[in-house]
Amino acid sequence: YGPRHLDVAASARELATALWLSGHEAEAEPYFRESLATLRAAHPAGDPRLALALANYGGRLMARGRHRDAIPHLREAAAIAARDLPPDDPLTGVYQGTYGNALRQAGEYAAAEPVLREAEARLRLARAPGGVMALRVRVYLGDVLRARGRPREAEAVLLPAYTQLAAERGVANAQTQAALRELVRLYDTAGRAADAARY
């Protein structure tokens, strides 16, 4: 087939995924990169398949705590999706939200805020404002607002997101617990010990 055939990309991706799932994250990374390089050569102008591959690789880097390394891949995935997919496709909001979260995790709060607000707007356009990804985006945005010294705005975003997650998914749900942690951190940061203790 040759090194740039799309079957090579698929095989490299499958091998990388198998290695990752078996706990060999470091060994998987070169195969993820090979799959990406093959797709990029086949679609130099960008393609939704390349966006998916970029988002998946960025997500793997995020899972390893390499947030800054993930940022360019997630930014490119979001840009391709915004250009090539219909504006009401929820994937445009998902990719934008994941990119914004990478910026947040890297401490780039000023850059993260407009990205997350755009993600929220895209998910609203896709008629998915109450979906799990939209709620996650609000939790990310609330944390960014807290970090930027705007506790009232942060609470106005975080509290409804936590309340909805708790009602729909239960307090023990992982996404609910993530929202709860950010809400308690907000109250601790703001010196509102009584509110923090309530949760």
N, C-alpha and C positions, 0 to 999 in steps of 0.2 A: 504493500500500500504506500509506503514512503512515510517519512516522519511527519508530514503535515496533513495526512488523511484524517478525516473526522472520526473514523473508527479508532484511530490511535488516541485521539482525545478522549473518546468514551472509555477505552480500555484503561488509560492512565487514571481517569476519574474513578472508575470502579475499583482499581487496585488501591488508590489513595483512600477511598472510603472504607474499604475492607481493613486496611492497616489502621486507620483512625479508630474504627469501631473496636478493634482488638487491643487498643491502648498504645499503639505505636505511632503517636502523633508526629514525632520528629521524622520518622522514616516516610510518613505519608506526604509530607510537605513538598518534596521534589516532584512527586507525581501530580499533585494539584497544580504546581507551577507549569509542568509540562502540558497538562491538559489545557490550561489557560493560554499558553503560548501557541498551541495548535489552533485553538478557536480564534485567537486574535489574528493569526496569519490567514485563516480562511475568511474572516470577516473583519478586515482592517477598518472599515468605517463604523463598526459597531453593529450589534445584532441582539435581539432579545435573548438568544441562547447564550451569548457572551455575557450579557447582564446577569443572567442567572448564575453562570459559572463564577463571575466576579463576586456576586453577593455570597455565594456559598463559601468561596475561599476566604473572603473577608470575615464571614461568620466563624470559620475555623480559627482564624487568627485571633478573633475576639475571645473565643473560648479558651485560648491559651494565654490570655492576658496581654496580647500584643496589639493594643488598641491603636497606637499610632501607625503601626505597619498596616493595619486593616483600612485606615482612612482612605488612601488613594483608590483602593479597589472598590470600596463601597461608594465613594463619590462618583466613580466612573459608571458603576452599575446604575445609580440613581439618575445620572445624566442620560444614559442610553434609554432607560425606561421612559423618562420624561419626554424624550425626543420621538421615540418610535412607537410607544403604546398610546392608546386613546386616553385622553385626560381623565376619564372616569374609571379607568382600570385601577383596581385597588393595589396592584403591584407597584404602581408609581409611588403611592403613599408608604407602602411597606418598605421599599428600598430607601426612600428618603428618610423614614423613621430610623432605620437601621444605621444609616450614615450619620444621622444626628446623634444617635446613642454612642457611636464610636467617638465622635467629637467630645461628647459629655464625659465619657469614661477616660478620655485623654486629658481632661481638664480644660478643654477649649470651649469654655462656657459661652463666651460672646459669639463665637462662630456657630455653636450648636443651636442657639435660640432661634434664629430665623429659619434654619433648616428644619427644626422640629415644628415650627409654626406652619411651614409649607407642607410638611407631612400631614399635619392635622387637617389642613385645608383640602389636601388631595383625598384623604380618606373620607372627608365630609362630601366631597364631590362624587366620590364612588358610592355614596350612600351606605358607608360603613362606619358612621360616627360612634356607634356603640359597640363595635366589635373589639375583640381582645387587643388587636394591634393598635387601634385608636386609643384604647385605655392605657396601653403601655407607653404610647407616645406622650400622653398627658402626664404620666408619672415621670418620664424622662424630663419633660418640660418643667414640671414642678420642681424637680431637683435642680435644674439649671437656674430657675428663678431664685431659689433659695441661695444657691452659691453666688448669685449676682447681687445679693443683698436686698431682695424684694419679697419679704416673707408673706405679706398680705396677698400678693398675686400668686405666690406659690401655694398658699393654702386654698385659694379659690380654685386652683387646678387639681391639687392633690386630694383634697377631702372628697369631692364628688367622685373622683376616679376610684378611690379606695372603697367608698360606700357602695358603688355599683358593682365592683368586683366581689366584694364580700356578699352582697345580696344574690348575685348570679352564680358565683363559683364557690362560695364558702370561704370562711376565714382561713382554713388550712391550705387553700390553694396556693401554689408557688407564686403566681402573679399577684394575688391578694397580699401575700406576705411581703413581696417586694415593695408594693405600694405602702404597706403599713410601716416598713422600715424607713422609707423616705419621709412619711408623715411624722413619725416620732423624731427623726433627725431634725426636721424643720422646727418642731416645737422645742427640742433641746437647744438648737442653735439660737432660737428667738428668746430663750430664757423662760419658756412657758412650761415649767415642770409639771404643773397640775394637768395641763392638757396632754402632755406626753404620758403621764401616769394612767390616764384614762384608757390608753390603748395598750 
